[in-house]
Amino acid sequence: MQLKFISAIALTTALMFSGCATSNTSAAAAQAIAAKPSDSVKSLIEKGKLEVVDFSYARSKLGSGMRGNSEALFIDARPDRHYNAGTIPSSIQIHDTDFKDHVKRIDGTPKDKEIIVFCQGWDCAKSPKVAIMLKELGYKNVKLYQAGYPEWSKKDYIEVGTPTVKNAFDANSAFMIDARPYAKFLAESIPGAISITDTELDKLSGRFPSAKDTQIITFCQGYDCKKSHIVAQKLVSLGYTKVANYSAGVPAWKEAGLKTTKGGSEAAASGAVTKLSTPFMGPIKKGLDIGSVDGEWFLANYKKLPAGVTIVDVRRSDERATGFVPGSLHISIEENDEKTFLSKLPDTYVIFHCAAGGRALEAQSKAKKGGFTKGVYIDAAVKCKGSECTFTPNEPLDPSDW
């Protein structure tokens, strides 16, 4: 979902929460009432011996809504304009006319992985065409959610990209929620957003709009961040009908060169901290954000840490099962209450890590509040497969001398 699509979706501010994103009003009305495939689509379904699943089944396979975390792989067979305006969370676009190039996007996917293909509703032939092509390539468990995006967008939250969020921002047409930890929000966010973190939903739910048809966009720290998905799902459960998640989040917004509350180069020129008066906590080199570890130091040392330093993985058990840093200790911040979490911390210096940085910050803050003062967090995107992990540190958000 790249910024280059802005001109192609100039109208998506009005359309992004609609299941009938089309310029033809009568076609949209017909699509809205369709409840079974047309004869031509039915013929394709029969030809491909494709199983058609309903919304409940598709929703049950979505899981957290994060890419790589869903039980099934969702494939959006619609053209760029529709896909970039809004899609089912976690979806990968494979369009029938660009199939040979697009299918490379799922290289490495096991052939028995469940795949659910959808497009623009019952009369859309693109999803069965793509499903048949996938089966011809040897994918054995391909299904159709033929009611597709129009039905989904009426029943659940959707995923939108940078161009759509920018259109909403420019038009001031959406209520924007930053689901990251409050410290992250204070340091830098998308202008106009408010802070409602997933860990304080009950406490902060009074900040939600009173009108249930308000257009709402949630976001956090990128594709590996679950927090905004949790907030979006909470909003849907409360009856909000126009909820979207900006899954690419703050990193993509900044990468596109768009304005943040930090103020960009002006803030950098105003005397921001560039080095610390006390650069080390024990053997650990501190980062410029309070409570963080220096990213470069971590990358150089995490495979062979100094004595008395432990990496603590605070992700969920299912995330750790796919891979983890050798020698790291697993203490999930989500699967343990606060007292249990604190009781499991080792009597060493600790570096907390998660998938995108948010939960690691929360773990460090929770530990410090509970009296554990030897903890720091790595603010980084983390991907692990087996014993191999990659860490991509984020830039400091609020440099302070601590």
Helices and strands as residue ranges (DSSP letters): G 3-5, G 7-9, H 12-15, H 25-33, H 39-47, E 51-52, H 55-60, E 73-76, H 80-85, E 92-93, G 96-98, H 99-102, G 103-106, E 115-118, H 126-136, E 142-144, H 148-155, E 158-159, H 162-171, E 175-178, H 182-187, E 194-195, G 198-200, H 201-204, G 205-207, E 216-219, H 227-237, E 243-246, H 249-255, H 265-268, E 280-281, E 284-285, H 295-301, E 309-313, H 317-320, E 329-330, H 338-343, E 349-353, H 358-369, E 375-377, E 380-385, E 388-393
